[in-house]
């Protein structure tokens, strides 16, 4: 890919130079035609006609070469941080475990069985209305999600994040700028008639919020928290996590997003991970933190940490949060800059991190289920549930 990209860049630069030279010649010829008379003018006009055709062809070649270059350039991922483990999806490094998985004195129910017992989720009617991997959150299920997202929003604003409810549809250049139209483009829903994309995370509109701007970062980082519905096609996941709401086409999320100076990015990344862990502590579930391997970083991340909660019915850890340091990758593509100490514009760094999503309901229901089918609400979440302490089975 790199060799082809270099070749295309040479072709693109040559095409630009050729078109520029021909346009300059055309401009000079125009001046000569304006002064010429008689047969000389006729000859120059004939030359001008030929030159105009050459300019048109050169501009077409410039456009084609530039388009092919940009198309391939979008597929080139960010440079990887030197510290993550090398490898694929299963080659992550576990950095730490927090909490101990609970020992149950009864047969553990999975989150869907628990949810159906308290009338929190309706998968059957979700599929009837929208197809597979869709659902209704009903009654206490809807309340639980709103409580969880409001708790995330409250934590974000308490830590200086500006809360935003973001658009769910974005233009192609914004989606491409964040790195989601490369290798993972099959994950994205596209509205072809409107040439818009449904976002899979509010990271996308938040990244585009300052596109083509120069930010004032003299007072420190810009931090936003985006509340949004998210849409993912889940292409390639046929047969995986078909039961319940672990892997679905639509979910809600509160996402942290940061613009900062590149030299501040690693410290910001550590802060985002800490804020994610604070949220996980509030829902009182065992979890682990992993350093994602290089081959599982996606296009835009230089480094990514995931927090995975223990899911008792699966006896496995499953991802609840993810935080990525995208360095200057997204900002360069979206033309987001700041002025350095000398007043010169430089590419900013961007980072993102999850504070809460619909999937958290899985961890809450499974880890806090009781033998009678009820669910204990974690103490920190109770004020956001109107003081309610237990979700009881429906009669």
PEKA-V743752 format. One record per residue. N is the residue number from 1. RES is the residue in three letters. OMEGA is omega in radians with two decimals (999 if undefined). NEAR is the number of other ideal C-beta (glycine too) atoms within 8 Angstrom. D_CENTER is the distance of its C-alpha to the mean C-alpha in whole Angstrom. Layout:
BEGIN
N & RES & OMEGA & NEAR & D_CENTER
N & RES & OMEGA & NEAR & D_CENTER
END
This chain:
BEGIN
1 & UNK & -3.10 & 7 & 24
2 & UNK & 3.12 & 6 & 25
3 & UNK & 3.13 & 6 & 28
4 & UNK & 3.14 & 8 & 27
5 & UNK & 3.11 & 12 & 25
6 & UNK & 3.11 & 8 & 28
7 & UNK & 3.11 & 8 & 30
8 & UNK & 3.12 & 12 & 28
9 & UNK & 3.08 & 9 & 28
10 & UNK & 3.11 & 8 & 32
11 & UNK & -3.13 & 10 & 32
12 & UNK & 3.13 & 13 & 30
13 & UNK & 3.11 & 8 & 32
14 & UNK & 3.14 & 9 & 35
15 & UNK & 3.11 & 14 & 35
16 & UNK & -3.14 & 10 & 34
17 & UNK & 3.14 & 8 & 37
18 & UNK & 3.14 & 11 & 39
19 & UNK & 3.11 & 13 & 38
20 & UNK & -3.13 & 8 & 38
21 & UNK & -3.13 & 8 & 42
22 & UNK & 3.10 & 12 & 43
23 & UNK & 3.09 & 9 & 42
24 & UNK & 3.09 & 8 & 44
25 & UNK & 3.13 & 9 & 47
26 & UNK & 3.12 & 12 & 47
27 & UNK & 3.11 & 8 & 47
28 & UNK & 3.12 & 8 & 50
29 & UNK & 3.12 & 12 & 51
30 & UNK & 3.12 & 9 & 51
31 & UNK & 3.13 & 8 & 53
32 & UNK & 3.13 & 9 & 56
33 & UNK & -3.13 & 11 & 56
34 & UNK & -3.11 & 6 & 56
35 & UNK & -3.03 & 5 & 59
36 & UNK & 3.12 & 9 & 61
37 & UNK & 3.00 & 4 & 64
38 & UNK & -3.07 & 6 & 65
39 & UNK & 3.11 & 5 & 65
40 & UNK & 3.14 & 8 & 62
41 & UNK & 3.14 & 10 & 60
42 & UNK & 3.14 & 8 & 60
43 & UNK & 3.13 & 8 & 59
44 & UNK & 3.10 & 12 & 56
45 & UNK & 3.10 & 9 & 55
46 & UNK & 3.08 & 8 & 55
47 & UNK & 3.13 & 9 & 53
48 & UNK & 3.13 & 12 & 51
49 & UNK & 3.11 & 8 & 50
50 & UNK & -3.13 & 8 & 50
51 & UNK & 3.12 & 12 & 47
52 & UNK & 3.11 & 9 & 45
53 & UNK & 3.11 & 8 & 45
54 & UNK & 3.08 & 9 & 44
55 & UNK & -3.14 & 12 & 41
56 & UNK & 3.13 & 8 & 40
57 & UNK & -3.14 & 8 & 39
58 & UNK & 3.13 & 12 & 38
59 & UNK & 3.09 & 9 & 35
60 & UNK & 3.10 & 8 & 34
61 & UNK & 3.09 & 11 & 34
62 & UNK & 3.13 & 13 & 32
63 & UNK & 3.14 & 8 & 30
64 & UNK & -3.13 & 9 & 29
65 & UNK & -3.14 & 13 & 29
66 & UNK & -3.13 & 11 & 26
67 & UNK & 3.13 & 8 & 24
68 & UNK & 3.11 & 10 & 25
69 & UNK & -3.11 & 13 & 24
70 & UNK & -3.13 & 8 & 20
71 & UNK & 3.12 & 8 & 20
72 & UNK & -3.12 & 12 & 20
73 & UNK & 3.13 & 8 & 19
74 & UNK & -3.11 & 10 & 15
75 & UNK & -3.12 & 10 & 16
76 & UNK & -3.08 & 8 & 17
77 & UNK & 3.08 & 12 & 14
78 & UNK & 3.01 & 12 & 14
79 & UNK & -3.05 & 5 & 17
80 & UNK & 3.04 & 10 & 17
81 & UNK & -3.07 & 7 & 18
82 & UNK & -3.00 & 3 & 22
83 & UNK & -3.10 & 5 & 22
84 & UNK & 3.08 & 13 & 20
85 & UNK & 3.12 & 9 & 22
86 & UNK & 3.10 & 7 & 22
87 & UNK & -3.07 & 9 & 22
88 & UNK & -3.00 & 7 & 20
89 & UNK & -3.06 & 7 & 18
90 & UNK & -3.06 & 6 & 21
91 & UNK & 3.12 & 10 & 22
92 & UNK & 3.04 & 12 & 20
93 & UNK & 3.09 & 8 & 22
94 & UNK & -3.10 & 8 & 23
95 & UNK & 3.10 & 8 & 23
96 & UNK & 2.99 & 6 & 25
97 & UNK & 3.09 & 7 & 26
98 & UNK & -3.13 & 10 & 26
99 & UNK & -3.13 & 9 & 29
100 & UNK & 3.10 & 4 & 31
101 & UNK & -3.08 & 7 & 30
102 & UNK & 3.01 & 7 & 33
103 & UNK & -3.11 & 4 & 36
104 & UNK & 3.09 & 7 & 37
105 & UNK & 3.14 & 4 & 40
106 & UNK & 3.14 & 5 & 40
107 & UNK & -3.09 & 4 & 38
108 & UNK & 3.03 & 9 & 34
109 & UNK & 3.05 & 11 & 32
110 & UNK & -2.99 & 11 & 29
111 & UNK & -3.11 & 15 & 26
112 & UNK & 3.11 & 11 & 27
113 & UNK & 3.09 & 8 & 31
114 & UNK & -3.09 & 15 & 31
115 & UNK & 3.14 & 13 & 29
116 & UNK & 3.11 & 9 & 31
117 & UNK & 3.12 & 10 & 34
118 & UNK & 3.12 & 16 & 33
119 & UNK & -3.11 & 9 & 32
120 & UNK & -3.08 & 16 & 28
121 & UNK & 3.06 & 14 & 27
122 & UNK & -3.14 & 8 & 28
123 & UNK & -3.06 & 10 & 26
124 & UNK & -3.13 & 6 & 30
125 & UNK & 3.02 & 8 & 29
126 & UNK & 3.11 & 11 & 26
127 & UNK & 3.13 & 11 & 26
128 & UNK & -3.08 & 5 & 29
129 & UNK & -2.96 & 7 & 27
130 & UNK & -3.11 & 6 & 24
131 & UNK & -3.08 & 5 & 25
132 & UNK & 3.14 & 5 & 23
133 & UNK & 2.98 & 9 & 20
134 & UNK & -2.98 & 11 & 21
135 & UNK & 2.91 & 11 & 23
136 & UNK & 2.87 & 8 & 24
137 & UNK & -3.01 & 11 & 24
138 & UNK & 3.04 & 10 & 28
139 & UNK & -3.09 & 8 & 30
140 & UNK & 3.07 & 10 & 29
141 & UNK & 3.09 & 14 & 26
142 & UNK & 3.13 & 10 & 24
143 & UNK & -3.12 & 9 & 26
144 & UNK & 3.12 & 14 & 24
145 & UNK & 3.13 & 12 & 21
146 & UNK & 3.12 & 9 & 22
147 & UNK & -3.11 & 11 & 23
148 & UNK & -3.13 & 15 & 21
149 & UNK & 3.07 & 13 & 18
150 & UNK & 3.08 & 9 & 21
151 & UNK & 3.10 & 14 & 22
152 & UNK & 3.13 & 13 & 18
153 & UNK & 3.13 & 13 & 18
154 & UNK & 3.12 & 9 & 22
155 & UNK & -3.12 & 13 & 21
156 & UNK & -3.10 & 14 & 18
157 & UNK & 3.10 & 11 & 21
158 & UNK & 3.14 & 6 & 23
159 & UNK & 2.99 & 8 & 22
160 & UNK & 3.08 & 5 & 21
161 & UNK & 3.04 & 10 & 18
162 & UNK & -3.08 & 7 & 18
163 & UNK & 3.12 & 10 & 17
164 & UNK & 2.89 & 11 & 16
165 & UNK & -2.89 & 6 & 15
166 & UNK & 3.04 & 11 & 13
167 & UNK & 3.08 & 6 & 14
168 & UNK & 3.13 & 8 & 12
169 & UNK & 3.13 & 9 & 13
170 & UNK & 3.13 & 11 & 12
171 & UNK & -3.08 & 9 & 14
172 & UNK & -3.08 & 9 & 14
173 & UNK & 3.09 & 7 & 14
174 & UNK & 3.10 & 14 & 11
175 & UNK & 3.13 & 14 & 9
176 & UNK & -3.10 & 11 & 11
177 & UNK & -3.14 & 12 & 11
178 & UNK & 3.07 & 14 & 7
179 & UNK & -3.07 & 16 & 8
180 & UNK & 3.09 & 14 & 7
181 & UNK & 3.09 & 10 & 11
182 & UNK & -3.08 & 10 & 13
183 & UNK & -3.08 & 7 & 13
184 & UNK & -3.10 & 9 & 11
185 & UNK & 3.13 & 8 & 12
186 & UNK & 3.11 & 7 & 14
187 & UNK & -2.95 & 10 & 11
188 & UNK & 3.03 & 14 & 11
189 & UNK & 3.13 & 8 & 14
190 & UNK & 3.03 & 7 & 16
191 & UNK & -2.99 & 10 & 18
192 & UNK & -3.11 & 5 & 21
193 & UNK & -3.12 & 4 & 23
194 & UNK & -3.08 & 6 & 21
195 & UNK & 3.09 & 7 & 19
196 & UNK & 3.14 & 10 & 16
197 & UNK & 2.99 & 14 & 13
198 & UNK & -3.05 & 11 & 12
199 & UNK & 3.05 & 17 & 8
200 & UNK & 3.14 & 10 & 7
201 & UNK & 3.11 & 10 & 5
202 & UNK & 2.99 & 15 & 7
203 & UNK & -3.04 & 12 & 5
204 & UNK & 3.11 & 14 & 5
205 & UNK & 3.11 & 14 & 9
206 & UNK & 3.07 & 14 & 9
207 & UNK & -3.13 & 15 & 9
208 & UNK & -3.07 & 13 & 11
209 & UNK & -3.11 & 8 & 13
210 & UNK & 3.12 & 9 & 15
211 & UNK & 3.11 & 12 & 15
212 & UNK & 3.12 & 5 & 19
213 & UNK & 2.98 & 8 & 20
214 & UNK & -3.06 & 7 & 22
215 & UNK & 3.00 & 11 & 21
216 & UNK & 3.14 & 7 & 24
217 & UNK & -3.11 & 12 & 22
218 & UNK & -3.14 & 4 & 26
219 & UNK & 3.14 & 4 & 26
220 & UNK & -3.05 & 5 & 23
221 & UNK & 2.98 & 10 & 19
222 & UNK & -3.10 & 9 & 17
223 & UNK & 3.12 & 11 & 15
224 & UNK & 3.02 & 13 & 14
225 & UNK & -3.08 & 17 & 13
226 & UNK & 3.06 & 14 & 11
227 & UNK & -3.09 & 13 & 13
228 & UNK & 2.85 & 14 & 12
229 & UNK & -3.06 & 7 & 13
230 & UNK & -3.04 & 13 & 10
231 & UNK & 3.13 & 11 & 11
232 & UNK & -3.10 & 9 & 11
233 & UNK & -3.10 & 9 & 14
234 & UNK & 3.08 & 10 & 14
235 & UNK & 3.12 & 6 & 16
236 & UNK & -3.12 & 5 & 18
237 & UNK & -3.12 & 8 & 19
238 & UNK & 3.11 & 4 & 22
239 & UNK & -3.12 & 4 & 24
240 & UNK & 3.05 & 6 & 22
241 & UNK & -3.11 & 7 & 21
242 & UNK & -3.14 & 7 & 23
243 & UNK & 3.06 & 6 & 25
244 & UNK & -2.95 & 11 & 23
245 & UNK & 3.11 & 13 & 20
246 & UNK & -3.11 & 10 & 18
247 & UNK & -3.03 & 8 & 16
248 & UNK & -3.11 & 11 & 16
249 & UNK & -3.12 & 9 & 15
250 & UNK & 3.10 & 7 & 15
251 & UNK & 3.12 & 10 & 14
252 & UNK & -3.05 & 10 & 14
253 & UNK & 2.89 & 15 & 12
254 & UNK & -3.03 & 14 & 12
255 & UNK & 3.03 & 15 & 9
256 & UNK & 3.10 & 16 & 11
257 & UNK & -3.03 & 15 & 10
258 & UNK & 2.91 & 13 & 12
259 & UNK & -3.13 & 14 & 14
260 & UNK & 3.01 & 15 & 17
261 & UNK & -3.11 & 10 & 20
262 & UNK & -3.12 & 11 & 19
263 & UNK & 3.13 & 4 & 22
264 & UNK & -2.96 & 10 & 20
265 & UNK & -3.10 & 13 & 17
266 & UNK & 3.09 & 7 & 18
267 & UNK & 3.09 & 7 & 20
268 & UNK & 3.13 & 14 & 17
269 & UNK & 3.11 & 13 & 15
270 & UNK & 3.12 & 8 & 18
271 & UNK & 3.14 & 8 & 18
272 & UNK & 3.11 & 14 & 15
273 & UNK & 3.13 & 13 & 16
274 & UNK & 3.11 & 8 & 19
275 & UNK & 3.08 & 14 & 18
276 & UNK & -3.14 & 14 & 16
277 & UNK & 3.07 & 12 & 20
278 & UNK & 3.11 & 9 & 22
279 & UNK & 3.13 & 14 & 20
280 & UNK & 3.08 & 14 & 21
281 & UNK & -3.11 & 8 & 24
282 & UNK & 3.12 & 11 & 25
283 & UNK & 2.95 & 13 & 24
284 & UNK & 3.07 & 10 & 26
285 & UNK & 3.05 & 11 & 25
286 & UNK & 3.13 & 12 & 26
287 & UNK & 3.03 & 15 & 23
288 & UNK & 3.10 & 12 & 22
289 & UNK & 3.13 & 14 & 20
290 & UNK & 3.01 & 11 & 19
291 & UNK & -3.03 & 12 & 18
292 & UNK & -3.11 & 13 & 16
293 & UNK & -3.03 & 16 & 18
294 & UNK & -3.08 & 9 & 17
295 & UNK & -3.12 & 9 & 17
296 & UNK & -3.07 & 12 & 14
297 & UNK & -3.02 & 15 & 12
298 & UNK & -3.04 & 11 & 10
299 & UNK & -2.90 & 12 & 10
300 & UNK & -3.04 & 11 & 9
301 & UNK & 2.98 & 12 & 10
302 & UNK & 3.08 & 12 & 13
303 & UNK & -3.09 & 14 & 14
304 & UNK & 3.02 & 13 & 12
305 & UNK & 3.05 & 13 & 14
306 & UNK & 2.95 & 11 & 14
307 & UNK & -3.08 & 15 & 16
308 & UNK & -3.13 & 12 & 18
309 & UNK & 3.08 & 14 & 21
310 & UNK & 3.09 & 13 & 24
311 & UNK & -2.99 & 13 & 25
312 & UNK & -3.08 & 11 & 28
313 & UNK & 3.13 & 9 & 29
314 & UNK & -3.04 & 7 & 27
315 & UNK & -3.09 & 5 & 28
316 & UNK & 3.05 & 6 & 25
317 & UNK & 3.12 & 8 & 22
318 & UNK & -3.06 & 12 & 19
319 & UNK & 3.00 & 8 & 15
320 & UNK & 3.13 & 13 & 15
321 & UNK & 3.07 & 12 & 12
322 & UNK & 3.06 & 11 & 10
323 & UNK & -3.04 & 15 & 10
324 & UNK & 2.96 & 14 & 9
325 & UNK & -3.10 & 15 & 11
326 & UNK & -3.11 & 15 & 10
327 & UNK & -3.08 & 11 & 14
328 & UNK & -3.02 & 11 & 15
329 & UNK & -3.10 & 13 & 13
330 & UNK & -3.09 & 14 & 10
331 & UNK & 3.12 & 14 & 13
332 & UNK & -3.12 & 8 & 16
333 & UNK & -3.12 & 10 & 14
334 & UNK & 3.10 & 14 & 14
335 & UNK & 3.10 & 9 & 17
336 & UNK & -3.02 & 15 & 17
337 & UNK & 3.00 & 12 & 19
338 & UNK & 3.13 & 12 & 22
339 & UNK & 3.12 & 9 & 26
340 & UNK & -3.07 & 8 & 27
341 & UNK & 3.10 & 3 & 30
342 & UNK & 3.11 & 4 & 32
343 & UNK & -3.11 & 5 & 30
344 & UNK & 3.11 & 6 & 29
345 & UNK & 3.11 & 7 & 25
346 & UNK & 3.11 & 9 & 23
347 & UNK & 3.09 & 9 & 19
348 & UNK & 3.00 & 15 & 17
349 & UNK & 3.09 & 16 & 14
350 & UNK & 3.09 & 16 & 11
351 & UNK & 3.11 & 15 & 10
352 & UNK & 3.12 & 15 & 8
353 & UNK & -3.10 & 14 & 9
354 & UNK & 3.03 & 14 & 10
355 & UNK & 3.08 & 16 & 13
356 & UNK & 3.06 & 11 & 14
357 & UNK & 3.08 & 11 & 14
358 & UNK & -3.10 & 11 & 16
359 & UNK & 3.14 & 12 & 16
360 & UNK & 3.11 & 12 & 18
361 & UNK & 3.12 & 17 & 21
362 & UNK & -3.10 & 13 & 22
363 & UNK & -3.12 & 15 & 22
364 & UNK & -3.10 & 15 & 24
365 & UNK & -3.06 & 13 & 27
366 & UNK & -3.07 & 15 & 27
367 & UNK & -3.07 & 13 & 28
368 & UNK & 3.09 & 11 & 30
369 & UNK & 3.11 & 11 & 32
370 & UNK & -3.06 & 9 & 36
371 & UNK & -3.11 & 5 & 39
372 & UNK & 3.12 & 5 & 40
373 & UNK & 3.10 & 11 & 36
374 & UNK & 3.14 & 11 & 35
375 & UNK & 3.07 & 12 & 32
376 & UNK & 3.12 & 8 & 32
377 & UNK & 3.11 & 12 & 30
378 & UNK & -3.02 & 11 & 29
379 & UNK & -3.09 & 6 & 31
380 & UNK & -3.12 & 9 & 28
381 & UNK & -3.05 & 14 & 27
382 & UNK & 3.12 & 11 & 30
383 & UNK & -3.14 & 6 & 30
384 & UNK & 3.05 & 11 & 27
385 & UNK & 3.12 & 11 & 29
386 & UNK & 3.13 & 4 & 32
387 & UNK & -3.11 & 6 & 34
388 & UNK & -3.07 & 8 & 34
389 & UNK & -3.07 & 6 & 34
390 & UNK & 2.99 & 9 & 34
391 & UNK & -3.03 & 10 & 33
392 & UNK & 3.11 & 7 & 36
393 & UNK & 3.14 & 8 & 37
394 & UNK & -3.11 & 6 & 38
395 & UNK & 999 & 2 & 41
END
